[in-house]
Amino acid sequence: MRPLAEAVAAAGFTVEMPLLPGHGTAIEDMIPTRFEDWSSAAEAVYDELAARCDKVIVSGLSMGGTLACWLATRHPEIAGIAVVNPLVVALDEESRAGIRALLEAGTEVLDGIGSDIAKDGPTETAYAGTPVAALLSLLDGAGALRAELGSIRCPTLLMSSREDHVVPTESGDLLEQSVGGPVERVFLERSYHVATLDWDAPLIEERVVGFATDVMAGSGTLSA
């Protein structure tokens, strides 16, 4: 997310980019964390930013998109959300039961899902494994969020990769169909899941800056 954060900051906006609990250190730190830890941390940073800014837009990729939507359902004063390949569709119960069975059998970590990038060269800073209990917590959080998406009334910029090997396209479809406010969907034709580091990164940065400019100006429209 850093290149996007830097692009928004360069456009003159105040930016906070939190490091969520369990992230960016060692996988052992991620294993005990849950959706409640990540959402609480996101809300704390939002509250701090909202205390010193008149309007706040929340942006996120993947699980960060989940958290952006989660915040928007709880804070109607949020001016807008800009999300990239957000997870708002959980796995079906049968699939989750299979993951729970692995956990009960003693499997704490599955293979990692990082660096789903079409472009040669960029590498996502990600753990080599995915903690199973934390994954289940994320899926449960996304499942609970699904019923609340209609309460999102702020403008939404949704950017979706045509080919995503981590989050299904149906997740973006659901968000587009469910939010209660104006939504614009931009399809990313050349990027996989980690689109902020992929071929479409310049497009994402341009669209998010344009969206922020429009929302902060109070135009009530989405950038074309």
Secondary structure, DSSP 8 states (H G I E B T S, - for coil): -HHHHHHHHHTT--------TT-SS-HHHHTT--HHHHHHHHHHHHHHHHTT-S--EEEEETHHHHHHHHHHHH-TT--EEEEES-------HHHHHHHHHHHHTT--EEE------SSSS------SEEEHHHHHHHHHHHHHHHTTGGG--S-EEEEEESS-SSS-HHHHHHHHHH-SS-EEEEEESS--S-GGGSTTHHHHHHHHHHHHHHHHTT------
